[in-house]
Amino acid sequence: MLGKTNINTLTEGTIVTEIENYRWIQMKSGIFSDFVKAIYKNDYLAAITADGKVVYTTDGEVWTVSVLEYEDCRLHDIDFDGSQFILVGSYLLEEYSDPDFSREGLILVTSDFNFYEKKNIMFNSGVAVDYLAVYPQNGKYIVVADKGSRITGEGHICVGNLETQWETDEKIQEVTKCETFSIAKNASGIIITGLNYEGSNYYNSACQIINGVEVDVEIRYEIKQTDRYYVKNINAFECKDELYYIFLRECEEYEFAKVVNSNSGDVIVISNHINYMFKDGVYFNGCQLFINAHEMLIVKKGENITDKKLDDLIEIAPELTMNCITKAFGQLFIFGNQGVILKSSVEVNNEEAVVVQTLSAKKALAEAKTYADERYAALEARIVALEEFKEA
């Protein structure tokens, strides 16, 4: 039931149509960068971009942009330790001419996104050319670092207090090179996925980090060298404190799975043939919501995600690209490319509202067409019946 919807106002290419009193609102972020992560902690909703910018708000309405003053700055992750935010990434070292070693890992802490303190932590050997993830746990900080070069790469797990030399620095066996990578975190630890190589062989793999120790996860699939360029959008994400991963294997075969035992790395494969390519998820109003670049999948209480199909995807942003979703100030916020921020309307108390809220123009038009076709067919049948009655 669409409710009081004016079908004449629905057009293809809109972000989302207004259904009754609900609509997605596109916010003005003030930037045109691509968002990669968002977090809502300590009354701050903050999102980081791939090119080193931070956009934040304390009310969901007024947004402030903070530009980090580092050459060619790149950010990958943001977290909160209870008193301050931690941002990690890398920046360009101007004094180095060798492109393989011209970048340095960057760790910043801030309490209000106005002042940032750079943390310089020493290694026993080597340097970090990039920091990929940060995870405060048990009074320590677990950081995933890349200690290789621009070409080789070498994943490491570093544990410390961000003030002195790293206490431990262990190489991650399964993540020696990440041409593309994705991280997700829950209360237990981190999972990191990537496209890696070993000799001349390429493969998808993932590792999980619990208390600073790598845990084996049975995710390793060989890929023909000629197929490696088709492996894309390798994503790991969290929803309702559960970790998921999804990636494309050779021959257009997809794998979407959930890590069900953090300590052993056991997984349940949800689907290996549906091209969901989810980027992120969130638990909201009793529903699990998963987004890919343009669509959303809603799994309500009592439903099973394994029963879902591509037809259940709801188009949200056909002309935009969505990257991450979070809840803040009692609403949903979606962050995408080119500075796009979508905010849900204020109708959030009804658990059924999520289903109504995310109906897109495309879906509404399709349902309206189906309804019109059915009424037209019924009218034609009635005309035929009347003509037959008249002739009789």
C-alpha positions as CSV (number, residue, x, y, z in Angstrom):
1,M,0.0,0.0,0.0
2,L,1.7,3.2,-1.2
3,G,-0.7,5.5,0.7
4,K,-1.2,9.1,-0.4
5,T,1.3,9.1,-3.2
6,N,1.0,11.5,-6.2
7,I,2.2,9.2,-9.0
8,N,2.5,12.2,-11.4
9,T,5.3,13.6,-9.3
10,L,7.4,10.4,-9.5
11,T,10.2,10.4,-12.1
12,E,13.1,8.1,-12.9
13,G,16.4,9.4,-11.6
14,T,15.2,11.0,-8.4
15,I,17.0,10.1,-5.2
16,V,13.8,8.8,-3.5
17,T,10.2,9.8,-3.9
18,E,8.1,11.1,-1.1
19,I,5.8,8.4,0.2
20,E,3.2,9.9,2.6
21,N,5.3,12.0,5.0
22,Y,8.6,10.3,4.5
23,R,11.5,11.2,2.2
24,W,15.3,11.1,2.0
25,I,16.8,14.5,2.3
26,Q,20.1,15.3,0.5
27,M,22.3,17.3,2.9
28,K,24.8,20.0,1.8
29,S,28.2,18.7,3.0
30,G,30.2,21.4,1.4
31,I,32.7,19.1,-0.3
32,F,32.8,16.9,-3.4
33,S,35.0,14.1,-2.0
34,D,34.2,10.4,-1.6
35,F,33.3,9.3,1.9
36,V,34.8,6.0,3.1
37,K,33.7,5.7,6.8
38,A,31.3,7.3,9.2
39,I,30.9,7.1,13.0
40,Y,28.4,8.4,15.6
41,K,30.0,8.7,19.0
42,N,30.1,11.2,21.9
43,D,27.3,13.3,20.2
44,Y,29.4,13.7,17.1
45,L,28.5,12.3,13.7
46,A,31.7,12.3,11.7
47,A,32.6,11.0,8.3
48,I,36.0,10.8,6.6
49,T,36.8,11.0,2.9
50,A,39.4,9.2,0.8
51,D,41.3,12.4,0.2
52,G,41.8,13.5,3.8
53,K,38.7,15.5,4.8
54,V,36.5,15.2,7.8
55,V,32.8,16.3,7.8
56,Y,31.0,16.4,11.2
57,T,27.9,17.6,12.9
58,T,26.5,17.7,16.4
59,D,22.8,18.0,15.4
60,G,22.5,16.3,12.0
61,E,21.7,19.6,10.3
62,V,24.7,21.9,10.3
63,W,27.9,20.3,8.9
64,T,31.5,21.5,9.3
65,V,34.4,20.5,7.1
66,S,37.8,19.9,8.5
67,V,40.6,19.6,6.0
68,L,43.8,17.8,7.2
69,E,46.9,19.8,6.3
70,Y,49.0,16.9,4.9
71,E,50.2,16.5,1.4
72,D,48.1,14.0,-0.6
73,C,46.4,12.9,2.6
74,R,44.4,9.7,2.5
75,L,42.1,8.4,5.2
76,H,40.9,4.8,5.7
77,D,39.4,4.4,9.1
78,I,38.0,6.3,12.2
79,D,37.2,5.1,15.7
80,F,36.5,6.3,19.2
81,D,38.2,5.1,22.4
82,G,35.8,6.7,24.9
83,S,37.5,10.1,25.1
84,Q,38.9,10.9,21.7
85,F,38.6,10.0,18.0
86,I,41.4,8.2,16.1
87,L,41.9,8.6,12.4
88,V,44.4,6.6,10.3
89,G,45.7,6.7,6.8
90,S,48.8,8.1,5.1
91,Y,50.3,11.2,3.4
92,L,53.0,12.1,0.9
93,L,56.6,12.7,2.0
94,E,57.9,15.5,-0.2
95,E,61.5,14.9,0.6
96,Y,61.5,11.4,-0.9
97,S,61.8,11.0,-4.6
98,D,61.4,7.2,-4.7
99,P,57.7,6.6,-5.3
100,D,57.8,3.2,-3.7
101,F,58.7,4.7,-0.3
102,S,57.3,8.2,-0.6
103,R,54.3,7.8,1.7
104,E,54.2,7.5,5.5
105,G,51.5,6.2,7.7
106,L,49.4,8.8,9.6
107,I,47.7,8.5,13.0
108,L,45.7,11.5,14.3
109,V,43.7,11.9,17.5
110,T,41.1,14.6,18.2
111,S,38.3,15.3,20.7
112,D,36.4,17.9,18.7
113,F,37.7,17.8,15.0
114,N,39.2,21.3,15.5
115,F,42.6,20.3,16.8
116,Y,44.5,17.1,15.8
117,E,47.5,15.6,17.4
118,K,49.8,13.4,15.2
119,K,51.1,10.3,16.8
120,N,54.6,9.1,15.8
121,I,55.1,5.5,17.0
122,M,58.4,3.8,16.3
123,F,58.8,0.3,14.9
124,N,61.5,-2.3,15.7
125,S,62.2,-2.4,12.0
126,G,60.8,-0.8,8.9
127,V,58.2,2.0,8.6
128,A,54.5,2.1,7.9
129,V,53.7,3.4,4.5
130,D,50.0,3.3,5.3
131,Y,47.7,2.6,8.2
132,L,44.5,0.7,7.2
133,A,42.5,0.3,10.3
134,V,42.4,1.2,14.0
135,Y,40.6,-0.6,16.8
136,P,40.6,0.4,20.5
137,Q,40.3,-2.7,22.6
138,N,41.1,-3.5,26.3
139,G,42.9,-0.2,26.9
140,K,45.2,-0.7,23.9
141,Y,45.0,0.2,20.2
142,I,45.2,-2.4,17.5
143,V,46.3,-0.9,14.2
144,V,46.6,-2.7,10.8
145,A,49.6,-1.3,9.0
146,D,51.1,-1.7,5.6
147,K,54.9,-1.8,6.0
148,G,55.7,-2.7,2.4
149,S,56.2,-0.4,-0.6
150,R,53.9,0.9,-3.2
151,I,54.4,-2.3,-5.2
152,T,55.0,-5.1,-2.7
153,G,53.0,-4.3,0.4
154,E,53.1,-6.1,3.7
155,G,50.3,-6.2,6.2
156,H,51.1,-6.0,9.9
157,I,49.2,-6.1,13.2
158,C,50.5,-3.5,15.6
159,V,49.4,-3.2,19.3
160,G,50.3,-0.4,21.6
161,N,49.3,2.7,23.5
162,L,49.9,5.2,20.7
163,E,52.5,7.0,22.9
164,T,55.6,4.8,22.8
165,Q,57.1,2.1,20.5
166,W,54.6,-0.6,19.4
167,E,54.5,-3.4,22.0
168,T,53.9,-6.1,19.3
169,D,54.3,-6.0,15.5
170,E,53.3,-9.2,13.7
171,K,53.1,-9.8,10.0
172,I,49.6,-10.9,8.8
173,Q,50.1,-14.1,6.9
174,E,47.1,-13.8,4.6
175,V,47.3,-10.1,3.8
176,T,50.7,-9.5,2.3
177,K,49.4,-7.2,-0.4
178,C,46.1,-5.4,-0.7
179,E,45.4,-4.0,-4.1
180,T,41.9,-3.5,-2.7
181,F,40.9,-4.0,0.9
182,S,38.0,-3.5,3.2
183,I,37.7,-3.7,7.0
184,A,34.8,-4.3,9.4
185,K,34.8,-4.3,13.2
186,N,32.5,-5.5,16.0
187,A,32.7,-6.1,19.7
188,S,35.1,-9.0,19.2
189,G,37.6,-7.8,16.7
190,I,38.4,-6.8,13.1
191,I,38.1,-8.6,9.8
192,I,40.0,-7.4,6.8
193,T,39.5,-8.7,3.2
194,G,41.6,-8.1,0.1
195,L,42.9,-9.3,-3.2
196,N,46.3,-10.6,-2.5
197,Y,49.1,-12.5,-4.3
198,E,51.5,-15.3,-3.6
199,G,54.2,-15.7,-6.2
200,S,52.3,-15.5,-9.5
201,N,49.0,-16.6,-8.0
202,Y,46.2,-14.2,-7.0
203,Y,43.5,-15.0,-4.5
204,N,40.8,-13.6,-2.4
205,S,41.4,-13.9,1.3
206,A,40.5,-12.5,4.7
207,C,41.9,-12.6,8.2
208,Q,40.4,-11.8,11.5
209,I,42.2,-10.1,14.4
210,I,41.1,-10.8,18.0
211,N,42.9,-9.1,20.9
212,G,45.8,-8.3,18.5
213,V,46.2,-11.8,17.3
214,E,45.5,-13.1,13.8
215,V,42.7,-15.7,13.7
216,D,42.4,-18.1,10.7
217,V,39.3,-17.5,8.6
218,E,38.6,-20.1,6.0
219,I,38.4,-17.6,3.1
220,R,41.0,-18.2,0.5
221,Y,40.0,-18.7,-3.2
222,E,42.5,-18.9,-6.0
223,I,42.0,-16.6,-9.0
224,K,43.5,-17.0,-12.4
225,Q,46.0,-14.3,-13.1
226,T,44.0,-13.2,-16.1
227,D,40.9,-12.8,-14.0
228,R,42.4,-10.7,-11.2
229,Y,41.3,-7.4,-12.8
230,Y,37.7,-8.5,-12.7
231,V,37.8,-9.0,-8.9
232,K,36.3,-5.8,-7.5
233,N,34.4,-4.4,-4.6
234,I,35.8,-6.8,-2.0
235,N,33.8,-5.6,1.0
236,A,33.7,-6.4,4.7
237,F,31.1,-4.7,6.9
238,E,29.3,-5.0,10.3
239,C,25.6,-5.1,11.0
240,K,24.0,-5.8,14.4
241,D,27.5,-6.5,15.7
242,E,27.9,-9.3,13.2
243,L,30.7,-9.4,10.6
244,Y,30.0,-10.1,6.9
245,Y,32.1,-10.2,3.8
246,I,31.3,-10.3,0.1
247,F,33.4,-10.5,-3.0
248,L,33.5,-11.6,-6.6
249,R,35.3,-14.7,-7.6
250,E,36.3,-15.8,-11.1
251,C,33.6,-16.7,-13.6
252,E,31.2,-14.1,-12.1
253,E,30.6,-16.2,-8.9
254,Y,29.9,-14.2,-5.8
255,E,30.3,-15.1,-2.2
256,F,28.3,-13.5,0.6
257,A,29.0,-14.9,4.1
258,K,28.8,-14.2,7.8
259,V,31.5,-14.9,10.4
260,V,29.6,-16.9,13.0
261,N,32.4,-17.7,15.5
262,S,34.9,-14.9,16.1
263,N,37.3,-17.2,18.0
264,S,37.5,-19.9,15.3
265,G,36.7,-17.9,12.2
266,D,33.8,-20.2,11.1
267,V,31.6,-18.8,8.4
268,I,28.2,-19.4,7.0
269,V,27.8,-18.8,3.3
270,I,24.6,-16.8,2.7
271,S,24.8,-16.8,-1.1
272,N,27.3,-17.6,-3.8
273,H,25.3,-16.6,-6.8
274,I,23.6,-13.3,-6.1
275,N,25.3,-10.0,-7.0
276,Y,24.4,-8.0,-3.9
277,M,27.8,-6.3,-3.6
278,F,26.8,-4.7,-0.3
279,K,29.1,-2.0,1.1
280,D,27.7,-1.5,4.6
281,G,24.9,-2.3,7.0
282,V,23.1,-1.0,10.0
283,Y,20.5,-2.2,12.5
284,F,17.6,0.2,12.7
285,N,14.0,0.0,14.1
286,G,14.2,-3.8,14.4
287,C,15.4,-4.2,10.8
288,Q,18.8,-5.1,9.3
289,L,19.5,-2.7,6.4
290,F,22.2,-3.4,3.9
291,I,23.3,-1.0,1.1
292,N,25.2,-1.4,-2.1
293,A,26.1,1.5,-4.4
294,H,22.5,2.4,-5.3
295,E,20.1,0.0,-3.4
296,M,19.0,-1.1,0.0
297,L,17.9,-4.5,1.3
298,I,15.6,-4.6,4.3
299,V,15.5,-7.7,6.6
300,K,12.8,-7.3,9.1
301,K,12.5,-9.1,12.4
302,G,11.4,-12.7,11.8
303,E,12.8,-12.7,8.2
304,N,15.9,-14.5,7.1
305,I,18.4,-12.9,4.8
306,T,19.0,-16.3,3.0
307,D,15.4,-16.0,1.7
308,K,16.0,-12.7,0.1
309,K,16.4,-12.1,-3.7
310,L,17.6,-9.4,-6.0
311,D,14.0,-8.4,-6.5
312,D,13.9,-7.4,-2.9
313,L,16.5,-4.7,-3.4
314,I,15.0,-1.2,-3.2
315,E,16.5,1.6,-5.2
316,I,17.6,4.5,-3.1
317,A,20.1,6.5,-5.2
318,P,20.1,5.6,-8.9
319,E,22.2,8.6,-10.0
320,L,24.5,8.6,-6.9
321,T,26.9,6.2,-5.3
322,M,26.4,5.2,-1.6
323,N,29.3,4.0,0.5
324,C,28.3,3.7,4.1
325,I,25.3,4.0,6.4
326,T,24.9,4.8,10.1
327,K,22.3,5.8,12.6
328,A,22.5,9.1,14.5
329,F,20.1,11.5,16.2
330,G,17.3,8.9,15.8
331,Q,17.7,8.9,12.0
332,L,19.6,7.2,9.2
333,F,22.5,8.8,7.4
334,I,24.0,7.6,4.1
335,F,27.4,8.8,2.9
336,G,28.5,8.5,-0.7
337,N,30.7,9.8,-3.4
338,Q,31.1,13.4,-4.4
339,G,30.2,14.6,-0.9
340,V,26.7,13.1,-1.0
341,I,24.9,12.8,2.4
342,L,21.4,11.5,2.5
343,K,19.4,11.9,5.7
344,S,16.1,10.1,6.5
345,S,13.1,12.1,7.5
346,V,11.8,12.2,11.1
347,E,9.3,9.4,10.8
348,V,11.2,6.8,12.7
349,N,9.1,5.5,15.5
350,N,7.0,3.1,13.4
351,E,8.8,-0.2,12.9
352,E,7.0,-0.6,9.6
353,A,8.2,2.8,8.5
354,V,11.5,1.5,7.1
355,V,9.6,-0.5,4.5
356,V,7.6,2.5,3.4
357,Q,10.4,5.0,3.8
358,T,12.8,3.5,1.2
359,L,10.4,3.0,-1.7
360,S,12.0,4.6,-4.7
361,A,10.5,6.3,-7.7
362,K,11.4,3.3,-9.8
363,K,9.7,0.9,-7.6
364,A,6.7,3.2,-7.1
365,L,6.3,3.7,-10.8
366,A,6.5,-0.1,-11.4
367,E,3.9,-0.8,-8.9
368,A,1.7,2.0,-10.2
369,K,2.0,0.6,-13.8
370,T,1.1,-2.9,-12.5
371,Y,-1.9,-1.5,-10.8
372,A,-3.0,0.4,-13.9
373,D,-2.5,-2.6,-16.1
374,E,-4.6,-4.7,-13.8
375,R,-7.4,-2.1,-13.8
376,Y,-7.2,-1.7,-17.5
377,A,-7.4,-5.5,-18.1
378,A,-10.4,-5.7,-15.7
379,L,-12.1,-2.8,-17.6
380,E,-11.5,-4.6,-20.9
381,A,-13.0,-7.8,-19.6
382,R,-16.0,-5.9,-18.3
383,I,-16.5,-4.3,-21.7
384,V,-16.3,-7.6,-23.5
385,A,-18.8,-9.1,-21.0
386,L,-21.2,-6.2,-21.6
387,E,-21.0,-6.6,-25.3
388,E,-21.6,-10.3,-25.1
389,F,-24.6,-9.7,-22.9
390,K,-25.9,-7.0,-25.3
391,E,-25.6,-9.4,-28.3
392,A,-27.4,-12.2,-26.4
